[in-house]
Amino acid sequence: MYRKNAALLITVGLLCALEYLQAGMIAFASAPIRGEIDASPEEFTLITALYACIAVVVISKQRWLVERLGWRNFMLGSISIFVVGALVCGMSDDLTTFTVGRVIMALGGASFMTSARLMVNFLPPGPGRFIGVKVFATGLAIGTASAPFISSMVVIEDTWHAIFWVLITGALVAGLLGMRFLPSAPAPIDDRTPSTPANILLLSVSSFFLLYVMQRSYYDFYNETFILIAFSLLAALGLYIFFHAEHRKDAPFLKVRDLMQPRYLLGVALFCFTYVVLGANNYMLPYFLQTGLGYSWDTIGTFQAFGLGGALVTWLVMAMLIPKFPAPKKFFLVGFGALTGFGWLMSSITTDANMWSNILPALFLNGCFVMLVLATAAMQTFRDVTHHDTLFAHAYQIKSMLGQIAMAMGTALATLFLQWRTTLQYNNLNGHFSAGDPVYLEQSQHLAQALTPQVGAAAANQISLSMLTQSLHQQSTLVASMEYFWFVIVVAVVALGVSAAQKTFR
């Protein structure tokens, strides 16, 4: 029994870590990967939308498949498909092959985190199950913190394919361990949840269009605003119709009606809010550190890993405090306080900021926020539905499905905000970029004089103009990023107030 429980706990941690590793590594290394497979940003956007769309559908079918295949066959099949997809990606050198690999990876691996959390319920209620929850959260923290570090290292070594060898190794270990404890029997026919192809098709089409439109908004929003908003609303309507239809059914695919409880609804809203912020910050931080402050790729990856290590440290402290002081409100308040501190520190950074003393503390607070809010929400949201395995599974599936959409929404919102504010600040600063501006004349003449002895007068004038243009772009990015972090402060303070006032999570 001890060996089975140990295998279960290691598998839970591995599967959760793999989910955050694959998402984090590919997102962080997206620009180098695009260059290697000769893909435009728009083409890579399609891959991302496809993966997220397939993830939503696969997560929705997780319980349905387990009931018919049994846990062992389902997990071994999922891991095998994921490994095949990772192999295809790992051997790819063009857009088509990489896209096929990512689609196969989504079919196999999209439900890893959901399955890992449901496996925790194989443990009996009590201290043993809480250990399972702790291992699950530890896997989340390790995967989140490791992703930028590993991806930056393999990119620097010019071996981006190694990202997929890491994923394959972890998946194979999880599969071998799973064979020791996963039950093989399918659920009795009378206990199986039904599914209708029409509703799954509606979910697939709606989620794809919503995710794809959000991804396309990075490039086309200001040129095709009306079309993108119209398609977003139509896709959102499709998702609403899907959930509304499930709510009305007597024998639903997902037990939406039974989940209409204040604790669950507030918890899912909290998850979605946190995923939106997480998606936005994950996009902003590397861009700000590289474009605004000029740090190298490997430096950014290493320090982001150090900062997100704050999630692991925070969870270790939480794991000691929760048994003695289980009330959740204080964790939410501290979490949103950490987000406020993160925004405050980042909003005051200048171009001569020190990575250790100025930036790392802010990144650490961001990691603290992620774990304080997500881990506490995970323990509180599902408290009223754990008595029924199917209901709990459906509750977690819906949360994970909405989480995929919320992360994409956060990235889209951050991108649009940055484009808007950078363009505005660039235009404001560009007003001084003329021969009649005394500051511009002084700077250009100073640079030209310094460069003339090395390159000659004509080349010196061209280089000085290029350097000032680059500085203009950097300054506009820096100011726009400061505005973003001030917006984060406002959002965090509002969330802090709502957390203090709400009475569901006391």
Sequence and secondary structure as in RCSB ss.txt:
>XXXX:A:sequence
MYRKNAALLITVGLLCALEYLQAGMIAFASAPIRGEIDASPEEFTLITALYACIAVVVISKQRWLVERLGWRNFM
LGSISIFVVGALVCGMSDDLTTFTVGRVIMALGGASFMTSARLMVNFLPPGPGRFIGVKVFATGLAIGTASAPFI
SSMVVIEDTWHAIFWVLITGALVAGLLGMRFLPSAPAPIDDRTPSTPANILLLSVSSFFLLYVMQRSYYDFYNET
FILIAFSLLAALGLYIFFHAEHRKDAPFLKVRDLMQPRYLLGVALFCFTYVVLGANNYMLPYFLQTGLGYSWDTI
GTFQAFGLGGALVTWLVMAMLIPKFPAPKKFFLVGFGALTGFGWLMSSITTDANMWSNILPALFLNGCFVMLVLA
TAAMQTFRDVTHHDTLFAHAYQIKSMLGQIAMAMGTALATLFLQWRTTLQYNNLNGHFSAGDPVYLEQSQHLAQA
LTPQVGAAAANQISLSMLTQSLHQQSTLVASMEYFWFVIVVAVVALGVSAAQKTFR
>XXXX:A:secstr
 HHHHHHHHHHHHHHHHHHHHHHHHHHHTHHHHHHHHT  HHHHHHHHHHHHHHHHHHHHTHHHHHHHH HHHHH
HHHHHHHHHHHHHHHT  SHHHHHHHHHHHHHHHTTHHHHHHHHGGGS TTHHHHHHHHHHHHHHHHHHHHHHHH
HHHHHHTT TTHHHHHHHHHHHHHHHHHHHH       GGG     HHHHHHHHHHHHHHHHHHHHHHHHTTTSH
HHHHHHHHHHHHHHHHHHHHHHH SS SS TGGG  HHHHHHHHHHHHHHHHHHHHHHHHHHIIIIIT   HHHH
HHHHHHHHHHHHHHHHHHHHHTTT   SHHHHHHHHHHHHHHHHHHHT  TT  IIIIIHHHHHHHHHHHHHHHH
HHHHHHTTTTTTSHHHHHHHHHHHHHHHHHHHHHHHHHHHHHHHHHHHHHHHHHHTT STT HHHHHHHHHHHHH
HHHHH HHHHHHHHHHHHHHHHHHHHHHHHHHHHHHHHHHHHHHHHHHHHH SS  
